[in-house]
Amino acid sequence: MNETDIIHGCLRGSTQHQRLLYERFAGKMYAVCLRYARSQSDAADILQEGFVKVFTKLDQFHFQGSFEGWIRRIMINTALRAYQKQRFDMETSGYEIFPDAPVDPDAIATLSEAELLELIGRLPEGYRVVFNLVAIEGYSHAEVAQTLGIQESTSRSQLTKARRWLCEQLETMHKIRLHSPVNP
């Protein structure tokens, strides 16, 4: 069944079509939620709340642009609202004084997607939210500032700190891999 038929079925209140829509997009959207959540259970809560919003606001989708992009925006906004409810101050972790150091390209090349996502997930929360919005979702610093209620300079600073933290972690991982024994 195509996407348009599924959407129209959902608009008619068909639970079968709602289940199809959920099954089609839940995996990708869970991955989006994981990037913003503190834990897997928080990501599952965000996903559930996001899909409730998808189904209640489905009549606002006007078949212009990507439906997946529309759902993704709802999930991101839901995740950001959850983040703002917790409203932790943006963390500092001592990386403010680290000089910019280049990362060996091999350190990134040997990293799997799962390892990279896990690494991003370990970023301090403030860094992670800004990194996801700017580096992955493509938000501008002005949009991040408006969305999170922070200054643009804070967004830039958090992104710089996130990149430094990730670079250090990549270097550490690369060094460990270089010095670990090779299995025959």
PyMOL CGO cylinders between C-alpha atoms (Angstrom):
from pymol import cmd
from pymol.cgo import CYLINDER

trace = [
    CYLINDER, 0.00, 0.00, 0.00, 1.41, 3.39, -0.90, 0.3, 1, 1, 1, 1, 1, 1,
    CYLINDER, 1.41, 3.39, -0.90, 2.00, 6.27, 1.49, 0.3, 1, 1, 1, 1, 1, 1,
    CYLINDER, 2.00, 6.27, 1.49, -0.90, 8.40, 0.22, 0.3, 1, 1, 1, 1, 1, 1,
    CYLINDER, -0.90, 8.40, 0.22, -3.38, 5.53, 0.69, 0.3, 1, 1, 1, 1, 1, 1,
    CYLINDER, -3.38, 5.53, 0.69, -2.07, 4.96, 4.22, 0.3, 1, 1, 1, 1, 1, 1,
    CYLINDER, -2.07, 4.96, 4.22, -2.44, 8.66, 5.10, 0.3, 1, 1, 1, 1, 1, 1,
    CYLINDER, -2.44, 8.66, 5.10, -5.99, 8.83, 3.72, 0.3, 1, 1, 1, 1, 1, 1,
    CYLINDER, -5.99, 8.83, 3.72, -6.88, 5.67, 5.65, 0.3, 1, 1, 1, 1, 1, 1,
    CYLINDER, -6.88, 5.67, 5.65, -5.54, 7.22, 8.84, 0.3, 1, 1, 1, 1, 1, 1,
    CYLINDER, -5.54, 7.22, 8.84, -7.55, 10.36, 8.19, 0.3, 1, 1, 1, 1, 1, 1,
    CYLINDER, -7.55, 10.36, 8.19, -10.66, 8.16, 7.96, 0.3, 1, 1, 1, 1, 1, 1,
    CYLINDER, -10.66, 8.16, 7.96, -9.77, 6.71, 11.38, 0.3, 1, 1, 1, 1, 1, 1,
    CYLINDER, -9.77, 6.71, 11.38, -8.71, 3.25, 10.21, 0.3, 1, 1, 1, 1, 1, 1,
    CYLINDER, -8.71, 3.25, 10.21, -6.65, 1.53, 12.92, 0.3, 1, 1, 1, 1, 1, 1,
    CYLINDER, -6.65, 1.53, 12.92, -5.20, -0.81, 10.27, 0.3, 1, 1, 1, 1, 1, 1,
    CYLINDER, -5.20, -0.81, 10.27, -3.82, 2.20, 8.36, 0.3, 1, 1, 1, 1, 1, 1,
    CYLINDER, -3.82, 2.20, 8.36, -2.54, 3.76, 11.59, 0.3, 1, 1, 1, 1, 1, 1,
    CYLINDER, -2.54, 3.76, 11.59, -0.67, 0.54, 12.37, 0.3, 1, 1, 1, 1, 1, 1,
    CYLINDER, -0.67, 0.54, 12.37, 0.79, 0.50, 8.83, 0.3, 1, 1, 1, 1, 1, 1,
    CYLINDER, 0.79, 0.50, 8.83, 1.94, 4.11, 9.16, 0.3, 1, 1, 1, 1, 1, 1,
    CYLINDER, 1.94, 4.11, 9.16, 3.51, 3.39, 12.52, 0.3, 1, 1, 1, 1, 1, 1,
    CYLINDER, 3.51, 3.39, 12.52, 5.26, 0.26, 11.27, 0.3, 1, 1, 1, 1, 1, 1,
    CYLINDER, 5.26, 0.26, 11.27, 6.59, 2.08, 8.22, 0.3, 1, 1, 1, 1, 1, 1,
    CYLINDER, 6.59, 2.08, 8.22, 8.16, 4.99, 10.13, 0.3, 1, 1, 1, 1, 1, 1,
    CYLINDER, 8.16, 4.99, 10.13, 8.71, 3.87, 13.75, 0.3, 1, 1, 1, 1, 1, 1,
    CYLINDER, 8.71, 3.87, 13.75, 12.22, 2.47, 13.20, 0.3, 1, 1, 1, 1, 1, 1,
    CYLINDER, 12.22, 2.47, 13.20, 13.60, 5.58, 11.52, 0.3, 1, 1, 1, 1, 1, 1,
    CYLINDER, 13.60, 5.58, 11.52, 11.89, 7.90, 13.97, 0.3, 1, 1, 1, 1, 1, 1,
    CYLINDER, 11.89, 7.90, 13.97, 13.10, 5.90, 16.96, 0.3, 1, 1, 1, 1, 1, 1,
    CYLINDER, 13.10, 5.90, 16.96, 16.65, 6.47, 15.70, 0.3, 1, 1, 1, 1, 1, 1,
    CYLINDER, 16.65, 6.47, 15.70, 15.91, 10.21, 15.59, 0.3, 1, 1, 1, 1, 1, 1,
    CYLINDER, 15.91, 10.21, 15.59, 14.50, 10.12, 19.13, 0.3, 1, 1, 1, 1, 1, 1,
    CYLINDER, 14.50, 10.12, 19.13, 17.52, 8.18, 20.41, 0.3, 1, 1, 1, 1, 1, 1,
    CYLINDER, 17.52, 8.18, 20.41, 19.83, 10.97, 19.29, 0.3, 1, 1, 1, 1, 1, 1,
    CYLINDER, 19.83, 10.97, 19.29, 18.05, 13.43, 21.57, 0.3, 1, 1, 1, 1, 1, 1,
    CYLINDER, 18.05, 13.43, 21.57, 17.01, 11.23, 24.49, 0.3, 1, 1, 1, 1, 1, 1,
    CYLINDER, 17.01, 11.23, 24.49, 19.00, 10.42, 27.60, 0.3, 1, 1, 1, 1, 1, 1,
    CYLINDER, 19.00, 10.42, 27.60, 18.05, 6.74, 27.48, 0.3, 1, 1, 1, 1, 1, 1,
    CYLINDER, 18.05, 6.74, 27.48, 16.27, 4.17, 25.35, 0.3, 1, 1, 1, 1, 1, 1,
    CYLINDER, 16.27, 4.17, 25.35, 13.18, 4.39, 27.52, 0.3, 1, 1, 1, 1, 1, 1,
    CYLINDER, 13.18, 4.39, 27.52, 13.12, 8.19, 27.12, 0.3, 1, 1, 1, 1, 1, 1,
    CYLINDER, 13.12, 8.19, 27.12, 13.44, 7.70, 23.35, 0.3, 1, 1, 1, 1, 1, 1,
    CYLINDER, 13.44, 7.70, 23.35, 10.52, 5.25, 23.40, 0.3, 1, 1, 1, 1, 1, 1,
    CYLINDER, 10.52, 5.25, 23.40, 8.42, 7.79, 25.34, 0.3, 1, 1, 1, 1, 1, 1,
    CYLINDER, 8.42, 7.79, 25.34, 9.31, 10.54, 22.87, 0.3, 1, 1, 1, 1, 1, 1,
    CYLINDER, 9.31, 10.54, 22.87, 8.45, 8.24, 19.97, 0.3, 1, 1, 1, 1, 1, 1,
    CYLINDER, 8.45, 8.24, 19.97, 5.06, 7.40, 21.47, 0.3, 1, 1, 1, 1, 1, 1,
    CYLINDER, 5.06, 7.40, 21.47, 4.25, 11.03, 22.22, 0.3, 1, 1, 1, 1, 1, 1,
    CYLINDER, 4.25, 11.03, 22.22, 5.45, 12.01, 18.75, 0.3, 1, 1, 1, 1, 1, 1,
    CYLINDER, 5.45, 12.01, 18.75, 3.18, 9.49, 17.02, 0.3, 1, 1, 1, 1, 1, 1,
    CYLINDER, 3.18, 9.49, 17.02, 0.22, 10.68, 19.07, 0.3, 1, 1, 1, 1, 1, 1,
    CYLINDER, 0.22, 10.68, 19.07, 0.94, 14.13, 17.65, 0.3, 1, 1, 1, 1, 1, 1,
    CYLINDER, 0.94, 14.13, 17.65, 1.36, 12.72, 14.13, 0.3, 1, 1, 1, 1, 1, 1,
    CYLINDER, 1.36, 12.72, 14.13, -2.07, 11.11, 14.29, 0.3, 1, 1, 1, 1, 1, 1,
    CYLINDER, -2.07, 11.11, 14.29, -3.79, 14.11, 15.87, 0.3, 1, 1, 1, 1, 1, 1,
    CYLINDER, -3.79, 14.11, 15.87, -2.21, 16.60, 13.44, 0.3, 1, 1, 1, 1, 1, 1,
    CYLINDER, -2.21, 16.60, 13.44, -2.36, 14.45, 10.32, 0.3, 1, 1, 1, 1, 1, 1,
    CYLINDER, -2.36, 14.45, 10.32, -5.03, 16.69, 8.83, 0.3, 1, 1, 1, 1, 1, 1,
    CYLINDER, -5.03, 16.69, 8.83, -2.42, 19.47, 8.80, 0.3, 1, 1, 1, 1, 1, 1,
    CYLINDER, -2.42, 19.47, 8.80, -0.23, 17.57, 6.33, 0.3, 1, 1, 1, 1, 1, 1,
    CYLINDER, -0.23, 17.57, 6.33, -1.10, 19.00, 2.91, 0.3, 1, 1, 1, 1, 1, 1,
    CYLINDER, -1.10, 19.00, 2.91, 0.82, 16.52, 0.73, 0.3, 1, 1, 1, 1, 1, 1,
    CYLINDER, 0.82, 16.52, 0.73, 3.45, 19.14, -0.02, 0.3, 1, 1, 1, 1, 1, 1,
    CYLINDER, 3.45, 19.14, -0.02, 6.99, 18.00, 0.61, 0.3, 1, 1, 1, 1, 1, 1,
    CYLINDER, 6.99, 18.00, 0.61, 8.15, 14.79, 2.18, 0.3, 1, 1, 1, 1, 1, 1,
    CYLINDER, 8.15, 14.79, 2.18, 5.79, 13.06, 4.59, 0.3, 1, 1, 1, 1, 1, 1,
    CYLINDER, 5.79, 13.06, 4.59, 8.77, 11.44, 6.30, 0.3, 1, 1, 1, 1, 1, 1,
    CYLINDER, 8.77, 11.44, 6.30, 10.29, 14.90, 6.74, 0.3, 1, 1, 1, 1, 1, 1,
    CYLINDER, 10.29, 14.90, 6.74, 7.01, 16.13, 8.24, 0.3, 1, 1, 1, 1, 1, 1,
    CYLINDER, 7.01, 16.13, 8.24, 6.98, 13.26, 10.75, 0.3, 1, 1, 1, 1, 1, 1,
    CYLINDER, 6.98, 13.26, 10.75, 10.69, 13.80, 11.49, 0.3, 1, 1, 1, 1, 1, 1,
    CYLINDER, 10.69, 13.80, 11.49, 10.03, 17.46, 12.33, 0.3, 1, 1, 1, 1, 1, 1,
    CYLINDER, 10.03, 17.46, 12.33, 7.29, 16.42, 14.77, 0.3, 1, 1, 1, 1, 1, 1,
    CYLINDER, 7.29, 16.42, 14.77, 9.63, 13.91, 16.43, 0.3, 1, 1, 1, 1, 1, 1,
    CYLINDER, 9.63, 13.91, 16.43, 12.42, 16.46, 16.75, 0.3, 1, 1, 1, 1, 1, 1,
    CYLINDER, 12.42, 16.46, 16.75, 10.06, 19.06, 18.20, 0.3, 1, 1, 1, 1, 1, 1,
    CYLINDER, 10.06, 19.06, 18.20, 8.68, 16.47, 20.63, 0.3, 1, 1, 1, 1, 1, 1,
    CYLINDER, 8.68, 16.47, 20.63, 12.21, 15.53, 21.68, 0.3, 1, 1, 1, 1, 1, 1,
    CYLINDER, 12.21, 15.53, 21.68, 13.13, 19.18, 22.15, 0.3, 1, 1, 1, 1, 1, 1,
    CYLINDER, 13.13, 19.18, 22.15, 10.06, 19.77, 24.31, 0.3, 1, 1, 1, 1, 1, 1,
    CYLINDER, 10.06, 19.77, 24.31, 11.05, 16.79, 26.47, 0.3, 1, 1, 1, 1, 1, 1,
    CYLINDER, 11.05, 16.79, 26.47, 14.55, 18.23, 26.72, 0.3, 1, 1, 1, 1, 1, 1,
    CYLINDER, 14.55, 18.23, 26.72, 13.21, 21.65, 27.70, 0.3, 1, 1, 1, 1, 1, 1,
    CYLINDER, 13.21, 21.65, 27.70, 11.00, 20.10, 30.39, 0.3, 1, 1, 1, 1, 1, 1,
    CYLINDER, 11.00, 20.10, 30.39, 14.13, 18.69, 31.99, 0.3, 1, 1, 1, 1, 1, 1,
    CYLINDER, 14.13, 18.69, 31.99, 15.89, 21.97, 31.25, 0.3, 1, 1, 1, 1, 1, 1,
    CYLINDER, 15.89, 21.97, 31.25, 19.36, 21.25, 32.41, 0.3, 1, 1, 1, 1, 1, 1,
    CYLINDER, 19.36, 21.25, 32.41, 21.90, 24.01, 32.12, 0.3, 1, 1, 1, 1, 1, 1,
    CYLINDER, 21.90, 24.01, 32.12, 24.21, 23.42, 29.20, 0.3, 1, 1, 1, 1, 1, 1,
    CYLINDER, 24.21, 23.42, 29.20, 27.03, 21.35, 30.59, 0.3, 1, 1, 1, 1, 1, 1,
    CYLINDER, 27.03, 21.35, 30.59, 30.65, 22.24, 30.70, 0.3, 1, 1, 1, 1, 1, 1,
    CYLINDER, 30.65, 22.24, 30.70, 33.12, 19.45, 30.99, 0.3, 1, 1, 1, 1, 1, 1,
    CYLINDER, 33.12, 19.45, 30.99, 36.56, 21.01, 30.89, 0.3, 1, 1, 1, 1, 1, 1,
    CYLINDER, 36.56, 21.01, 30.89, 36.80, 20.83, 27.10, 0.3, 1, 1, 1, 1, 1, 1,
    CYLINDER, 36.80, 20.83, 27.10, 36.58, 24.59, 26.86, 0.3, 1, 1, 1, 1, 1, 1,
    CYLINDER, 36.58, 24.59, 26.86, 40.37, 24.87, 27.01, 0.3, 1, 1, 1, 1, 1, 1,
    CYLINDER, 40.37, 24.87, 27.01, 41.24, 22.07, 24.59, 0.3, 1, 1, 1, 1, 1, 1,
    CYLINDER, 41.24, 22.07, 24.59, 43.08, 23.26, 21.50, 0.3, 1, 1, 1, 1, 1, 1,
    CYLINDER, 43.08, 23.26, 21.50, 41.58, 22.24, 18.17, 0.3, 1, 1, 1, 1, 1, 1,
    CYLINDER, 41.58, 22.24, 18.17, 43.38, 19.09, 17.17, 0.3, 1, 1, 1, 1, 1, 1,
    CYLINDER, 43.38, 19.09, 17.17, 42.97, 17.36, 13.84, 0.3, 1, 1, 1, 1, 1, 1,
    CYLINDER, 42.97, 17.36, 13.84, 41.50, 13.88, 13.91, 0.3, 1, 1, 1, 1, 1, 1,
    CYLINDER, 41.50, 13.88, 13.91, 43.21, 11.12, 11.99, 0.3, 1, 1, 1, 1, 1, 1,
    CYLINDER, 43.21, 11.12, 11.99, 40.86, 10.29, 9.08, 0.3, 1, 1, 1, 1, 1, 1,
    CYLINDER, 40.86, 10.29, 9.08, 41.43, 6.59, 9.78, 0.3, 1, 1, 1, 1, 1, 1,
    CYLINDER, 41.43, 6.59, 9.78, 39.82, 7.05, 13.20, 0.3, 1, 1, 1, 1, 1, 1,
    CYLINDER, 39.82, 7.05, 13.20, 36.56, 8.03, 11.53, 0.3, 1, 1, 1, 1, 1, 1,
    CYLINDER, 36.56, 8.03, 11.53, 36.84, 5.61, 8.61, 0.3, 1, 1, 1, 1, 1, 1,
    CYLINDER, 36.84, 5.61, 8.61, 37.04, 2.58, 10.90, 0.3, 1, 1, 1, 1, 1, 1,
    CYLINDER, 37.04, 2.58, 10.90, 33.99, 3.63, 12.93, 0.3, 1, 1, 1, 1, 1, 1,
    CYLINDER, 33.99, 3.63, 12.93, 30.68, 1.89, 12.23, 0.3, 1, 1, 1, 1, 1, 1,
    CYLINDER, 30.68, 1.89, 12.23, 27.41, 3.81, 12.12, 0.3, 1, 1, 1, 1, 1, 1,
    CYLINDER, 27.41, 3.81, 12.12, 26.34, 2.18, 15.37, 0.3, 1, 1, 1, 1, 1, 1,
    CYLINDER, 26.34, 2.18, 15.37, 29.62, 3.18, 17.05, 0.3, 1, 1, 1, 1, 1, 1,
    CYLINDER, 29.62, 3.18, 17.05, 29.25, 6.76, 15.82, 0.3, 1, 1, 1, 1, 1, 1,
    CYLINDER, 29.25, 6.76, 15.82, 25.65, 7.00, 17.07, 0.3, 1, 1, 1, 1, 1, 1,
    CYLINDER, 25.65, 7.00, 17.07, 26.71, 5.52, 20.42, 0.3, 1, 1, 1, 1, 1, 1,
    CYLINDER, 26.71, 5.52, 20.42, 29.51, 8.07, 20.64, 0.3, 1, 1, 1, 1, 1, 1,
    CYLINDER, 29.51, 8.07, 20.64, 27.13, 10.94, 19.87, 0.3, 1, 1, 1, 1, 1, 1,
    CYLINDER, 27.13, 10.94, 19.87, 24.78, 9.53, 22.51, 0.3, 1, 1, 1, 1, 1, 1,
    CYLINDER, 24.78, 9.53, 22.51, 27.54, 9.84, 25.12, 0.3, 1, 1, 1, 1, 1, 1,
    CYLINDER, 27.54, 9.84, 25.12, 27.97, 13.56, 24.51, 0.3, 1, 1, 1, 1, 1, 1,
    CYLINDER, 27.97, 13.56, 24.51, 26.95, 15.72, 27.47, 0.3, 1, 1, 1, 1, 1, 1,
    CYLINDER, 26.95, 15.72, 27.47, 23.29, 16.57, 26.98, 0.3, 1, 1, 1, 1, 1, 1,
    CYLINDER, 23.29, 16.57, 26.98, 23.61, 20.23, 25.98, 0.3, 1, 1, 1, 1, 1, 1,
    CYLINDER, 23.61, 20.23, 25.98, 26.36, 19.40, 23.51, 0.3, 1, 1, 1, 1, 1, 1,
    CYLINDER, 26.36, 19.40, 23.51, 24.35, 16.49, 22.07, 0.3, 1, 1, 1, 1, 1, 1,
    CYLINDER, 24.35, 16.49, 22.07, 21.20, 18.50, 21.45, 0.3, 1, 1, 1, 1, 1, 1,
    CYLINDER, 21.20, 18.50, 21.45, 23.03, 21.31, 19.67, 0.3, 1, 1, 1, 1, 1, 1,
    CYLINDER, 23.03, 21.31, 19.67, 25.23, 18.87, 17.71, 0.3, 1, 1, 1, 1, 1, 1,
    CYLINDER, 25.23, 18.87, 17.71, 22.18, 16.94, 16.51, 0.3, 1, 1, 1, 1, 1, 1,
    CYLINDER, 22.18, 16.94, 16.51, 20.30, 20.08, 15.50, 0.3, 1, 1, 1, 1, 1, 1,
    CYLINDER, 20.30, 20.08, 15.50, 23.20, 21.73, 13.66, 0.3, 1, 1, 1, 1, 1, 1,
    CYLINDER, 23.20, 21.73, 13.66, 25.40, 18.92, 12.36, 0.3, 1, 1, 1, 1, 1, 1,
    CYLINDER, 25.40, 18.92, 12.36, 22.75, 16.31, 11.62, 0.3, 1, 1, 1, 1, 1, 1,
    CYLINDER, 22.75, 16.31, 11.62, 19.44, 18.12, 11.12, 0.3, 1, 1, 1, 1, 1, 1,
    CYLINDER, 19.44, 18.12, 11.12, 20.94, 21.20, 9.44, 0.3, 1, 1, 1, 1, 1, 1,
    CYLINDER, 20.94, 21.20, 9.44, 19.49, 23.89, 11.71, 0.3, 1, 1, 1, 1, 1, 1,
    CYLINDER, 19.49, 23.89, 11.71, 21.23, 27.26, 11.73, 0.3, 1, 1, 1, 1, 1, 1,
    CYLINDER, 21.23, 27.26, 11.73, 22.60, 28.63, 15.00, 0.3, 1, 1, 1, 1, 1, 1,
    CYLINDER, 22.60, 28.63, 15.00, 19.84, 31.25, 14.91, 0.3, 1, 1, 1, 1, 1, 1,
    CYLINDER, 19.84, 31.25, 14.91, 17.20, 28.49, 14.67, 0.3, 1, 1, 1, 1, 1, 1,
    CYLINDER, 17.20, 28.49, 14.67, 18.84, 26.54, 17.49, 0.3, 1, 1, 1, 1, 1, 1,
    CYLINDER, 18.84, 26.54, 17.49, 18.97, 29.65, 19.65, 0.3, 1, 1, 1, 1, 1, 1,
    CYLINDER, 18.97, 29.65, 19.65, 15.30, 30.39, 19.06, 0.3, 1, 1, 1, 1, 1, 1,
    CYLINDER, 15.30, 30.39, 19.06, 14.24, 26.76, 19.56, 0.3, 1, 1, 1, 1, 1, 1,
    CYLINDER, 14.24, 26.76, 19.56, 16.18, 26.23, 22.78, 0.3, 1, 1, 1, 1, 1, 1,
    CYLINDER, 16.18, 26.23, 22.78, 15.87, 29.75, 24.17, 0.3, 1, 1, 1, 1, 1, 1,
    CYLINDER, 15.87, 29.75, 24.17, 19.63, 30.34, 24.19, 0.3, 1, 1, 1, 1, 1, 1,
    CYLINDER, 19.63, 30.34, 24.19, 21.99, 32.83, 22.57, 0.3, 1, 1, 1, 1, 1, 1,
    CYLINDER, 21.99, 32.83, 22.57, 23.46, 32.08, 19.11, 0.3, 1, 1, 1, 1, 1, 1,
    CYLINDER, 23.46, 32.08, 19.11, 26.91, 32.32, 20.67, 0.3, 1, 1, 1, 1, 1, 1,
    CYLINDER, 26.91, 32.32, 20.67, 25.91, 29.60, 23.15, 0.3, 1, 1, 1, 1, 1, 1,
    CYLINDER, 25.91, 29.60, 23.15, 24.83, 27.38, 20.26, 0.3, 1, 1, 1, 1, 1, 1,
    CYLINDER, 24.83, 27.38, 20.26, 28.16, 27.93, 18.52, 0.3, 1, 1, 1, 1, 1, 1,
    CYLINDER, 28.16, 27.93, 18.52, 30.08, 27.29, 21.72, 0.3, 1, 1, 1, 1, 1, 1,
    CYLINDER, 30.08, 27.29, 21.72, 28.16, 24.08, 22.46, 0.3, 1, 1, 1, 1, 1, 1,
    CYLINDER, 28.16, 24.08, 22.46, 28.79, 22.82, 18.91, 0.3, 1, 1, 1, 1, 1, 1,
    CYLINDER, 28.79, 22.82, 18.91, 32.51, 23.60, 19.19, 0.3, 1, 1, 1, 1, 1, 1,
    CYLINDER, 32.51, 23.60, 19.19, 32.72, 21.81, 22.53, 0.3, 1, 1, 1, 1, 1, 1,
    CYLINDER, 32.72, 21.81, 22.53, 30.79, 18.83, 21.14, 0.3, 1, 1, 1, 1, 1, 1,
    CYLINDER, 30.79, 18.83, 21.14, 33.16, 18.56, 18.19, 0.3, 1, 1, 1, 1, 1, 1,
    CYLINDER, 33.16, 18.56, 18.19, 36.20, 18.77, 20.46, 0.3, 1, 1, 1, 1, 1, 1,
    CYLINDER, 36.20, 18.77, 20.46, 34.79, 16.09, 22.74, 0.3, 1, 1, 1, 1, 1, 1,
    CYLINDER, 34.79, 16.09, 22.74, 34.02, 13.83, 19.76, 0.3, 1, 1, 1, 1, 1, 1,
    CYLINDER, 34.02, 13.83, 19.76, 37.50, 14.40, 18.29, 0.3, 1, 1, 1, 1, 1, 1,
    CYLINDER, 37.50, 14.40, 18.29, 39.14, 13.40, 21.54, 0.3, 1, 1, 1, 1, 1, 1,
    CYLINDER, 39.14, 13.40, 21.54, 36.97, 10.30, 21.82, 0.3, 1, 1, 1, 1, 1, 1,
    CYLINDER, 36.97, 10.30, 21.82, 37.75, 9.33, 18.20, 0.3, 1, 1, 1, 1, 1, 1,
    CYLINDER, 37.75, 9.33, 18.20, 41.46, 9.75, 18.80, 0.3, 1, 1, 1, 1, 1, 1,
    CYLINDER, 41.46, 9.75, 18.80, 41.27, 7.61, 21.94, 0.3, 1, 1, 1, 1, 1, 1,
    CYLINDER, 41.27, 7.61, 21.94, 39.30, 4.90, 20.13, 0.3, 1, 1, 1, 1, 1, 1,
    CYLINDER, 39.30, 4.90, 20.13, 41.74, 4.95, 17.21, 0.3, 1, 1, 1, 1, 1, 1,
    CYLINDER, 41.74, 4.95, 17.21, 44.75, 4.61, 19.53, 0.3, 1, 1, 1, 1, 1, 1,
    CYLINDER, 44.75, 4.61, 19.53, 43.11, 1.69, 21.31, 0.3, 1, 1, 1, 1, 1, 1,
    CYLINDER, 43.11, 1.69, 21.31, 42.45, -0.06, 18.00, 0.3, 1, 1, 1, 1, 1, 1,
    CYLINDER, 42.45, -0.06, 18.00, 46.02, 0.51, 16.82, 0.3, 1, 1, 1, 1, 1, 1,
    CYLINDER, 46.02, 0.51, 16.82, 47.48, -1.02, 19.97, 0.3, 1, 1, 1, 1, 1, 1,
    CYLINDER, 47.48, -1.02, 19.97, 45.07, -3.91, 20.44, 0.3, 1, 1, 1, 1, 1, 1,
    CYLINDER, 45.07, -3.91, 20.44, 46.21, -7.35, 19.31, 0.3, 1, 1, 1, 1, 1, 1,
    CYLINDER, 46.21, -7.35, 19.31, 44.86, -8.56, 15.99, 0.3, 1, 1, 1, 1, 1, 1,
    CYLINDER, 44.86, -8.56, 15.99, 42.83, -11.73, 16.15, 0.3, 1, 1, 1, 1, 1, 1,
    CYLINDER, 42.83, -11.73, 16.15, 44.18, -14.43, 13.78, 0.3, 1, 1, 1, 1, 1, 1,
]
cmd.load_cgo(trace, "trace")
